[in-house]
Amino acid sequence: MVIVTGITGQLGYDVAAELERRGEEFIVTSRNEIDLTDEDSIKTFIANHQPSAVIHCAAYTAVDKAESEAELALTVNGLATRYMAEACRDVGAKLLYPSTDYVFGGDGSTPYEVDDEKNPCNVYGRSKLLGEDSVRALNKNHFIVRISWVFGKNGKNFVKTMLNLAGKNKKLKVVADQIGSPTYTKDLAPLLVDMIHTDKFGTYHATNEGFCSWAEFAKEIFKQAKKKVEVVEIPTIEYPTPARRPFNSRLSKKSLDDAGFERLPTWQDALKRYLAEI
């Protein structure tokens, strides 16, 4: 039996949908079932249900807000993940922990390999790295899967924001010097479910194929959605945010290739199917 945490988020929603599609036995949790700030709450829940695997999608994801709520972000993404890793180890469960490109510093233009130096440039990245370190140290039967620029049906994301702004604007300024890969949760979910049925433990990068800037992503959204909006490319310095963003979020998928996992489709193809879904 599989436990999926964070069912109200984009990824948790699609992971649960994938498990249901396959007819697998699973249960989902929200804040009502597990308090991620309470060690006893986490460990009691896992001990009571004795899962074979946990896909731990629950997380603090408000990147900018994390700068002013550092303690909460570090507790939910770091400390709670430590408790989850211990709880899974104690019942012999595999643990899959989705992480982020933000654990890297974001310099250069070369895609990051899984073992490259970590140097988070914001609180959110630090909190997720703390979670990674706990998972590695405390449960040898783990999968850490770094993703970036997530979009899915259930929740807020860049695609929905752009479509919403398109209804009110004919011209939009979008950052053009941050490069990465969008990740469609409906494409990612089958890979994560496949992973937990193997013993190919370790750290992976999994995003949709291809790289783009946020401006290029926006242009493709408007093109596919048939919205007449002019995208004005601007540098990051002209769009200040509380949290610093990495310029280079390119992630190498060599880890997937080496383990025999299939790469995800291109981000353009993913966007096409997502727009049809919503």
N, C-alpha and C positions, 0 to 999 in steps of 0.2 A: 504494500500500500504506500502511496506517495502523498506527502503533505506539500501543499503549495501555499506559501505565505504571500500576503500583499495582493489579494484577489481584486482589490478595488483599483489597482494600478494597471497601466497599459500591458505590461509583460505578464503579470500574474493572471490577468483576465484571459489572455490568449494561450498561456500554458494550460490553464484549467480546461479551456475549450478543446485543446489538442488531446488531452488525456481523456476527456469525455468522448471525443470523436473515435478514439481507439478502443473505447470500452474498458479502460483501465480503472482499477479501484483507486480512488483518491479522495482526500478531503481538503477543503480550502479554509484559510483563516483570514480574519480581518482583525481590526483593533479590538473587537468585542471578545474574541477568543484568546488572543495572546497580547499581553502588554509588553512591548519591546523594550521598555525601560525597567522591567522587573525580571530578575534572574529566575526566581521561583516560578513565575508564570510560564516562562519559556520551557524550563526543564520539566515541570509537572506535565505540561501538555504533551511534550514529546514522549515522556516516559509512559503516559497513559495510553497513547495511540500506537507506540512501537512501529513506526514506519520503516520501510526498507530504504526510502530516500526522501530527502527534503529539498525542494527547489525554493530557495529563500529569496523571493522577489521583493519582499517588504523592505522598504528603504526610505531614508530621508533624501528627497530628490530636488528640493528647492535650492538650486545652486547659488543664486544671489542672496537669498534669505539666510543661507548657512553662514554667511560672513558675520551676521549679527546674532545668529543662534548657534554659534560654534559648539557649545556644550551639548545641545540637543542633537545636532548632526553627528557629533563624535560618539554620543551615547547610542543612537539608533543604528548607525552604520558600522561603528567600531565595537563598542562594548556588547551590544545585543547579539552581534554576529559571533562574538567570542562565546557567549552563553549557548548560542545555537550550535556552534561547532562542538562544544563540550557535550551538549545534550545528545547530538547525533552520534558522537563517538561512544557514549555510554550505552546506547541501545544498538550499536553496530550498523547505523544507517549511513548511507552515502549522503554527502552534502554538495549541492550545486549552488554556487554563489555568483550571481551576475555582478560584474564590476564595470569599470569605465575607462575610457581613454584618458580621463583627467588624472589618472595616477602618474602620467608622464608629464615632463616639463613643457612639451609642445614646441621644442626648437627644431630647426633644420627642416628638411623636406623629405627625408627618407622614412618609409613606413617602419613603425616600431615593431621589433620582435618581442616575444613574450618576456624574455629575460633582460631586456634593456633596462638601463638605470631608471629608477623611479624618482620623480622630483615634482610632486603636485604643486600647481601654482595657485590653488585656492583651498578653502576649508573643506568643500565637498570632496575634492580629490584626496585630501589627507584622510578624511573619514572613511572613504572606501578602501584606501590602502591599508588603513588600520584593520578593517574587516578582512581583507585578503591575508594579511600577516597572521591573524588569529586562525583563520581556516587552515592555512598551511601548517601552522605549528601544532594544532590541536586535533585534527582529523585527517589521517593519511588518505582516507577514501573520499577525496574531494575533487570537484571540478570548479575552477574559477574561469568565468567566461566574460571577457571584457567586450563591451559594446559601446556604440556611440550614436548620437543624433537620433534618438529613438522616436518612432511614431507608431501609433496603433489606434484601434477603434475606441478604446475605453480610456479617455483622459485627454488632457491638454497636450499639444505638441506644435511644432513649427508649421506643419502643413495646415492644420486647422487655423492657426493664427494668421497665416498668409491669406487663406481663403476668406477669413473674416474681414481682414483689412482690405481685401480686394473689393468688397462691397461698398467701401467708403472712400477709397482712394484710387486715383488713376496713375499715381507715381509714388513709388516707395524706395526709400534708401535702405540697402541691405549690405551687411559686411561682406567684403570680398577677399580678405587676406587670412581668413581662417579656413583651413582645408581639412576635410574628413570624409566619412562615409555615413549616409543615413542607414538606419536599421529598422526594418519593418517587423514588428513583434509577431505577426502571423507567420512570417518566414522563419524567424528565430525559434519559435516555440517547438516545432517538430525536431529541430536539431538538439535542443536541450533535453527533450524527452528521450530521444535516441541515446544521448550520452549516458543518462542515468541507468540505462540497461546494459552498459558496458563497464569494464574495469579499466578503461583508458583514462586514468586519473591524471590531473595536471592542470596547467593554465592554458587557456585558448583565447584567440581573438576571433570574434564572429560578428561581422556586419554584412550588409549587402555589398555586392561587388562594385568597384569603381569609386573614384574620388571626385569631390566637387567642393566649391566654396558655398557658403550660405546663399550668396547672391545667385550662383548658378542653380542651386536647389530651388530657390524662389522662382527663377525664370522658367524652370521645367514644370513647376507646379502650375503656374499661370498658363503655360502653353498647353499642358494636358487638360487642364480644367476649362480651357477656352475663355480665359479672363483677359481682357485688354488692360494690362497694368505695365507701366514702364518701371523697370528695376534699375535704380541708380546705384552703381557699385561704390561703396565707401570703405575707407580703412577703419580698423578697429578703434583707432584713436578718436574718430569722430562719433563713436557710439559707446561712450563710457558706461560700464556696469559695475555694481558693487564687487562682483567676483571677477578676477582676471580669467580670461579664456585662453587655452593653448592655441597658437597659430597652426601647429601641425598636429592633427588628430588622426593621421594616416596609421592604420594598423595592418601589419602583415598577417596574412592567413596561412602562413607556412605551417603553423601548429595544427590546423585542421587537416591540411594535406598529409602531414607526417603520420597522423593518427588514423587516416583513412575515412575521415568525415567529409561529406560533400559541402562545398561552398554554397552560400546563398545566392539567389539570382541577382542580377544587376539592380541598382537602386532605382533606375528609371522604370524597369519592369515592375518592381515592387510598388512604386508610386502609382502606376497605372491601375494595378489591382486594388490598391488601397482606396483610390478615388472612386472606384466602382463600388467598393464595400461601404463607404460612408455616403 
